[in-house]
């Protein structure tokens, strides 16, 4: 029997290697893409190793708007050209 539409909605699919962590990150409000990236990195390298990586870059508050726009373009944030600096920072932090 094929999974119901509701079951498929909650299942991240076979590409997510640590489904428990993925669901936890989604419950915190992270995007599907970000949750999958973190969950897969944790599955491949271990959760503690992935957790050590944070904090290598300066705060987005210290970046210029042009730098923020370039970064938003790199990762594909839509609507970036009409965003204020604060909106860009928010979008980058929540991507």
Secondary structure as a PSIPRED ss2 file (coil, helix, strand):
# PSIPRED VFORMAT (PSIPRED V4.0)

   1 X C   1.000  0.000  0.000
   2 X C   1.000  0.000  0.000
   3 X C   1.000  0.000  0.000
   4 X C   1.000  0.000  0.000
   5 X H   0.000  1.000  0.000
   6 X H   0.000  1.000  0.000
   7 X H   0.000  1.000  0.000
   8 X H   0.000  1.000  0.000
   9 X H   0.000  1.000  0.000
  10 X H   0.000  1.000  0.000
  11 X C   1.000  0.000  0.000
  12 X C   1.000  0.000  0.000
  13 X C   1.000  0.000  0.000
  14 X C   1.000  0.000  0.000
  15 X C   1.000  0.000  0.000
  16 X C   1.000  0.000  0.000
  17 X C   1.000  0.000  0.000
  18 X C   1.000  0.000  0.000
  19 X H   0.000  1.000  0.000
  20 X H   0.000  1.000  0.000
  21 X H   0.000  1.000  0.000
  22 X H   0.000  1.000  0.000
  23 X H   0.000  1.000  0.000
  24 X H   0.000  1.000  0.000
  25 X H   0.000  1.000  0.000
  26 X H   0.000  1.000  0.000
  27 X H   0.000  1.000  0.000
  28 X C   1.000  0.000  0.000
  29 X C   1.000  0.000  0.000
  30 X C   1.000  0.000  0.000
  31 X C   1.000  0.000  0.000
  32 X H   0.000  1.000  0.000
  33 X H   0.000  1.000  0.000
  34 X H   0.000  1.000  0.000
  35 X H   0.000  1.000  0.000
  36 X H   0.000  1.000  0.000
  37 X H   0.000  1.000  0.000
  38 X H   0.000  1.000  0.000
  39 X H   0.000  1.000  0.000
  40 X H   0.000  1.000  0.000
  41 X H   0.000  1.000  0.000
  42 X H   0.000  1.000  0.000
  43 X H   0.000  1.000  0.000
  44 X H   0.000  1.000  0.000
  45 X H   0.000  1.000  0.000
  46 X C   1.000  0.000  0.000
  47 X H   0.000  1.000  0.000
  48 X H   0.000  1.000  0.000
  49 X H   0.000  1.000  0.000
  50 X H   0.000  1.000  0.000
  51 X H   0.000  1.000  0.000
  52 X C   1.000  0.000  0.000
  53 X C   1.000  0.000  0.000
  54 X C   1.000  0.000  0.000
  55 X C   1.000  0.000  0.000
  56 X C   1.000  0.000  0.000
  57 X C   1.000  0.000  0.000
  58 X C   1.000  0.000  0.000
  59 X C   1.000  0.000  0.000
  60 X H   0.000  1.000  0.000
  61 X H   0.000  1.000  0.000
  62 X H   0.000  1.000  0.000
  63 X C   1.000  0.000  0.000
  64 X C   1.000  0.000  0.000
  65 X H   0.000  1.000  0.000
  66 X H   0.000  1.000  0.000
  67 X H   0.000  1.000  0.000
  68 X H   0.000  1.000  0.000
  69 X H   0.000  1.000  0.000
  70 X H   0.000  1.000  0.000
  71 X H   0.000  1.000  0.000
  72 X H   0.000  1.000  0.000
  73 X H   0.000  1.000  0.000
  74 X H   0.000  1.000  0.000
  75 X H   0.000  1.000  0.000
  76 X C   1.000  0.000  0.000
  77 X C   1.000  0.000  0.000
  78 X C   1.000  0.000  0.000
  79 X C   1.000  0.000  0.000
  80 X H   0.000  1.000  0.000
  81 X H   0.000  1.000  0.000
  82 X H   0.000  1.000  0.000
  83 X C   1.000  0.000  0.000
  84 X C   1.000  0.000  0.000
  85 X H   0.000  1.000  0.000
  86 X H   0.000  1.000  0.000
  87 X H   0.000  1.000  0.000
  88 X H   0.000  1.000  0.000
  89 X H   0.000  1.000  0.000
  90 X H   0.000  1.000  0.000
  91 X H   0.000  1.000  0.000
  92 X H   0.000  1.000  0.000
  93 X H   0.000  1.000  0.000
  94 X H   0.000  1.000  0.000
  95 X C   1.000  0.000  0.000
